[in-house]
Amino acid sequence: MSRRNKLAKFAELSTLPNVYENFANDDKLSGQGGIPVDLKDQWGDQHFGNDHPIVLELACGRGEYTLGLSRMYPEKNFIGVDIKGARIWKGAKTAIAEQLNNAAFLRTRIEQIEYFIAPGEVSEIWITFPDPFLRKGKSNRRLTAPRFLDKYRSLLQENGSVHLKTDSPELYEFTLETLSTYPHAELQYEDDNIYAKPLPLPELAFETYYERMHLAAQKTIKYIRFGFEKIKPAAS
């Protein structure tokens, strides 16, 4: 993609009614027209206009899972999160064209997600084919590293789940190992080759751009679902 094309997409993002952006290491968020907004704990009321469950897709890329889920579950709201503006542009434009009013996009670093999503505001989290960060010393950047699990545990409602879909055996094994030692984590399901048998969830049938590439390369697709024990209030 040419730089000029990217810049045009970045400029158009600020005009879209279903995109919110954060560009700095702070808690400032802007919506359509660059107008400052505060949606933390207000996504249902202020953007979606309802009290339906909210589902996040982290590292959403082009938003293929966000879009697929929003089509399948019109009674839920979905927010795709990614820092790559040109990728989010594709998902946001598709949602507008298809009038998927239950799909929105948040352009920010996932490390800052708690600035924009309140504790207990989310019912589910999907992580689909994230960068496994295989280089030595990069494991802390994996989206199932303990520092991210801390965030998910806070954001999720009681009985909420996190779904990981990946082709990476390293990320799959890393996640299982991390969950085995992370306090209060509850492994709900694991499968190192989901297409070798009937799918446990219909949502797993969605294929992203990257998944199609992995399948063409004869890679197996792996899936983990987990949650957390209820956070007990501190003793007074």
C-alpha positions as CSV (number, residue, x, y, z in Angstrom):
1,M,0.0,0.0,0.0
2,S,1.4,3.4,-1.0
3,R,2.1,6.0,1.7
4,R,-0.4,8.4,0.0
5,N,-3.1,5.8,0.1
6,K,-2.4,5.2,3.8
7,L,-2.5,8.9,4.6
8,A,-5.9,9.2,2.8
9,K,-7.3,6.4,4.9
10,F,-5.9,7.9,8.1
11,A,-7.6,11.2,7.2
12,E,-10.9,9.5,6.5
13,L,-10.9,7.6,9.8
14,S,-11.6,10.9,11.7
15,T,-14.8,11.4,9.6
16,L,-16.3,7.9,10.3
17,P,-19.0,7.7,13.0
18,N,-18.0,4.2,14.2
19,V,-14.3,4.9,14.8
20,Y,-12.6,6.4,17.9
21,E,-8.9,7.1,18.1
22,N,-6.1,7.7,20.6
23,F,-2.7,8.7,19.3
24,A,-0.7,9.2,22.5
25,N,0.3,7.6,25.7
26,D,-2.7,9.1,27.6
27,D,-6.4,8.7,28.2
28,K,-7.6,11.1,25.5
29,L,-10.1,9.8,22.9
30,S,-11.5,11.5,19.8
31,G,-14.5,10.6,17.8
32,Q,-16.0,11.8,14.5
33,G,-14.6,15.1,13.4
34,G,-11.8,14.9,16.0
35,I,-14.2,15.8,18.8
36,P,-13.0,14.6,22.3
37,V,-15.2,11.9,23.8
38,D,-15.3,9.9,27.0
39,L,-16.8,6.5,26.4
40,K,-15.4,4.6,29.3
41,D,-18.4,2.8,31.0
42,Q,-20.6,4.6,28.4
43,W,-20.2,2.6,25.2
44,G,-23.7,1.1,25.4
45,D,-25.4,4.4,26.1
46,Q,-23.3,6.9,24.2
47,H,-22.3,4.9,21.1
48,F,-24.6,1.8,20.6
49,G,-27.7,3.3,22.2
50,N,-28.6,0.1,24.1
51,D,-27.6,-2.1,27.0
52,H,-26.6,-5.2,24.9
53,P,-23.5,-7.2,25.9
54,I,-20.2,-5.8,24.6
55,V,-17.6,-8.0,23.0
56,L,-14.0,-6.9,22.2
57,E,-11.8,-8.1,19.4
58,L,-8.2,-7.3,20.2
59,A,-5.6,-6.8,17.5
60,C,-8.5,-6.9,15.1
61,G,-6.6,-6.0,12.0
62,R,-9.2,-5.5,9.2
63,G,-12.0,-6.3,11.6
64,E,-13.0,-9.6,10.0
65,Y,-14.0,-11.2,13.3
66,T,-15.7,-8.1,14.6
67,L,-17.7,-8.0,11.4
68,G,-18.5,-11.7,11.3
69,L,-19.6,-11.7,15.0
70,S,-21.7,-8.6,14.5
71,R,-23.5,-10.2,11.6
72,M,-24.1,-13.4,13.6
73,Y,-25.2,-11.7,16.8
74,P,-27.2,-8.6,16.2
75,E,-28.2,-8.7,19.8
76,K,-24.7,-8.0,20.9
77,N,-22.3,-5.0,20.4
78,F,-18.7,-5.5,19.1
79,I,-15.6,-3.3,19.3
80,G,-12.6,-4.0,17.2
81,V,-9.3,-2.7,18.7
82,D,-6.1,-2.1,16.8
83,I,-3.4,0.5,16.4
84,K,-3.1,0.1,12.7
85,G,-5.4,2.8,11.2
86,A,-5.3,1.6,7.6
87,R,-6.5,-1.8,8.7
88,I,-9.3,-0.5,10.9
89,W,-10.4,1.7,8.0
90,K,-11.3,-1.4,6.0
91,G,-13.5,-2.9,8.8
92,A,-15.2,0.4,9.7
93,K,-16.1,1.1,6.0
94,T,-17.5,-2.4,5.6
95,A,-19.6,-2.0,8.8
96,I,-21.0,1.3,7.5
97,A,-21.7,-0.1,4.0
98,E,-23.6,-3.1,5.6
99,Q,-25.3,-1.0,8.2
100,L,-23.8,-3.0,11.0
101,N,-24.6,-0.5,13.7
102,N,-23.5,-3.0,16.4
103,A,-19.9,-2.8,15.2
104,A,-17.4,-0.1,16.3
105,F,-13.7,0.3,16.2
106,L,-11.2,1.7,18.7
107,R,-7.8,2.7,17.4
108,T,-5.3,2.5,20.3
109,R,-2.6,0.4,21.8
110,I,-4.0,-2.6,23.7
111,E,-1.6,-1.7,26.5
112,Q,-3.9,1.3,27.1
113,I,-7.2,-0.5,26.8
114,E,-8.2,0.2,30.4
115,Y,-8.2,4.0,29.7
116,F,-11.2,3.5,27.4
117,I,-13.1,0.4,28.7
118,A,-14.3,0.2,32.3
119,P,-14.0,-2.7,34.7
120,G,-16.8,-5.2,34.1
121,E,-17.9,-3.4,30.8
122,V,-17.1,-6.4,28.6
123,S,-18.8,-9.9,28.3
124,E,-16.2,-11.5,26.0
125,I,-12.8,-10.9,24.4
126,W,-11.6,-12.4,21.2
127,I,-7.9,-12.5,20.2
128,T,-7.5,-13.8,16.6
129,F,-4.1,-14.5,15.1
130,P,-2.1,-12.0,17.1
131,D,1.6,-11.5,16.6
132,P,3.2,-14.3,18.6
133,F,6.4,-12.2,19.2
134,L,8.7,-15.2,18.8
135,R,12.0,-13.2,19.1
136,K,13.9,-13.6,22.3
137,G,12.9,-11.2,25.0
138,K,9.5,-10.3,23.4
139,S,7.3,-12.7,25.3
140,N,6.0,-9.9,27.5
141,R,4.4,-8.4,24.4
142,R,2.3,-11.5,23.7
143,L,-1.4,-10.8,24.3
144,T,-1.7,-13.7,26.7
145,A,1.2,-12.6,28.9
146,P,0.4,-12.0,32.6
147,R,0.3,-8.2,32.2
148,F,-2.5,-8.5,29.6
149,L,-4.3,-11.1,31.7
150,D,-4.5,-8.6,34.5
151,K,-6.3,-6.2,32.1
152,Y,-8.7,-8.8,30.8
153,R,-9.6,-10.0,34.3
154,S,-10.6,-6.4,35.2
155,L,-12.5,-5.7,32.0
156,L,-14.5,-8.9,31.9
157,Q,-17.8,-9.3,33.6
158,E,-18.3,-12.2,36.0
159,N,-18.3,-15.5,34.0
160,G,-16.8,-13.7,30.9
161,S,-14.5,-15.5,28.6
162,V,-11.4,-14.8,26.5
163,H,-11.0,-16.7,23.2
164,L,-7.6,-17.1,21.5
165,K,-7.4,-18.4,17.9
166,T,-3.8,-18.9,16.6
167,D,-1.7,-20.9,14.2
168,S,1.4,-20.5,16.4
169,P,2.3,-23.6,18.5
170,E,4.7,-21.3,20.5
171,L,1.9,-18.9,21.5
172,Y,-0.5,-21.8,22.1
173,E,1.9,-23.6,24.5
174,F,2.9,-20.2,26.1
175,T,-0.7,-19.4,26.8
176,L,-1.4,-22.8,28.4
177,E,1.7,-22.5,30.5
178,T,0.8,-19.0,31.6
179,L,-2.7,-19.9,32.5
180,S,-1.5,-22.8,34.6
181,T,0.4,-20.4,36.9
182,Y,-1.7,-17.3,36.7
183,P,-3.7,-16.7,39.9
184,H,-7.5,-17.2,39.4
185,A,-7.3,-18.2,35.7
186,E,-9.7,-20.9,34.6
187,L,-9.0,-22.9,31.5
188,Q,-12.3,-23.7,29.8
189,Y,-11.3,-25.4,26.5
190,E,-8.2,-26.2,24.5
191,D,-7.7,-27.8,21.1
192,D,-4.5,-27.8,19.0
193,N,-6.3,-28.6,15.8
194,I,-9.9,-27.3,15.7
195,Y,-10.7,-28.4,12.1
196,A,-9.9,-32.0,12.8
197,K,-13.3,-32.4,14.5
198,P,-16.6,-30.6,14.7
199,L,-16.1,-27.0,15.9
200,P,-17.1,-26.3,19.5
201,L,-18.4,-22.9,18.6
202,P,-19.9,-21.6,15.3
203,E,-17.9,-18.4,15.7
204,L,-14.7,-20.4,15.0
205,A,-15.8,-20.9,11.4
206,F,-14.9,-17.3,10.5
207,E,-11.6,-17.2,8.5
208,T,-9.5,-14.1,8.6
209,Y,-7.1,-13.1,5.9
210,Y,-4.2,-14.4,7.9
211,E,-6.0,-17.7,8.7
212,R,-6.5,-18.4,5.1
213,M,-2.8,-17.9,4.5
214,H,-2.0,-20.2,7.4
215,L,-4.3,-22.9,6.1
216,A,-2.9,-22.7,2.6
217,A,0.5,-23.3,4.2
218,Q,-0.9,-26.5,5.9
219,K,-0.7,-25.0,9.4
220,T,-3.1,-26.3,12.1
221,I,-5.4,-23.8,13.8
222,K,-5.4,-23.8,17.6
223,Y,-8.0,-22.5,20.1
224,I,-8.1,-21.8,23.8
225,R,-10.9,-20.4,25.9
226,F,-10.4,-19.2,29.4
227,G,-11.9,-17.1,32.1
228,F,-11.2,-16.0,35.7
229,E,-12.6,-16.5,39.1
230,K,-14.6,-13.7,40.5
231,I,-12.6,-10.9,42.0
232,K,-13.4,-10.7,45.7
233,P,-13.7,-7.2,47.3
234,A,-10.9,-6.2,49.6
235,A,-11.7,-6.6,53.3
236,S,-12.6,-3.4,55.0
